Amino acid sequence: MRDALATMDLDEAQAASAQELVEDLRSRHKTPDSEDFLRSALYGSLSLPDHLTSGVRELRYDGAPPAALVRGFPVDDAAIGPTPSHWRDRAPDRTAAQDFWLGLLGSLLGAPFCWSTLQDGRLYNDIHPVEGSEDDQTGHGSRSLLDFHTEDAFHEFRCDYVLLLALRNHDRVATTVGASRAPALSDEDRDVLFEPRFVIRPDTEHRRHMTPAEIASYERPVPVLFGDRADPGVRIDPPYMEPLPGDRQARAALERLCEQLESSLVDVVLEPGDVLVVDNQRCVHGRRPFRARLDGTDRWLRKVTVTRDLRKSAGRRESSGSRVLRG
């Protein structure tokens, strides 16, 4: 997997140029989630270094690495302020530059969007420890391993790409990444995993903002593998999924797939300014456990999700012009 993680570094001059571009965007657009910025971001990205834009866009094609690491965008540890105790407590202006950077990179792959059931429908989400959530299987956990998964696997309109930007990581907590395409499965296991014999439920963060009826709507069985049978896409979230009751064949096939994905994982320590770009059909990701101090110095990431085609979720978003998808 490590060889399949493409890396694009900005040298000192390129990093300074990227920062100047972001500052220019900040002067012309009110916020990084404003529609005028998001619709023009792809044009703004054309002034970025060729190796960066081509490297990120390569993730759109089969045969390309399933993940990429973009390094070198500056983060001032003092200027961003302390790691929030809760995502509601963050001061938006302090990470505006990094959010504009995420929006630019996301525009190379498609359209950024978000969820009504996550962080009040904000386009850019915070990932950091929250007191009381230490053992949760979400981005706010810390003490427990965050198991490998594909992002929002429960939903038919889950993202095609997820971008994670490190603001702070003093403890060098590792993000785990693993290639999920072309698993070495038997024909029998492959057949089973292509069939709708599994239930994938929303995680606890989504469920907090769903009605019982909405939660129940995800009890419909779905397949784990999809697309090309020789090189399938994967939707998987082990803590929140299970085979249909009594289906021992499906349980065994899922266990064998999970063993393969576990063996593919590598640790990626994100330094401040690093952006990890993950193909959500070809790659799983997670996080190693760590001890949160909850003193303003903990690991802190910003996240944005991207779809290749925003129009496919028409009717499930809050309005035709909205980027907020109902969970």
Secondary structure, 3 states (H helix, E strand, C coil): CHHHEEEEECCHHHHHHHHHHHHHHHHHCCCCCCHHHHHHHHHHHHHCCHHHHHHHHHHHCCCCCCEEEEECCCCCCCCCCCCCCCHHHCCHHHHHHHHHHHHHHHHCCCEEEEECCCHHHCCCEEECCCCCCCCCCCCCCCCCCEEEECCCCCCCCCCCEEEEEEEECCCCCEEEEEECCCCCCCHHHHHHHCCCCEEECCCHHHHCCCCHHHHHHHHCCECCEECCCCCCEECCCHHHEEECCCCHHHHHHHHHHHHHHHHHCEEEECCCCCEEEEECCCEEEEECCCCCCCCCCCCEEEEEEEECCHHHHCCCECCCCCCEECC
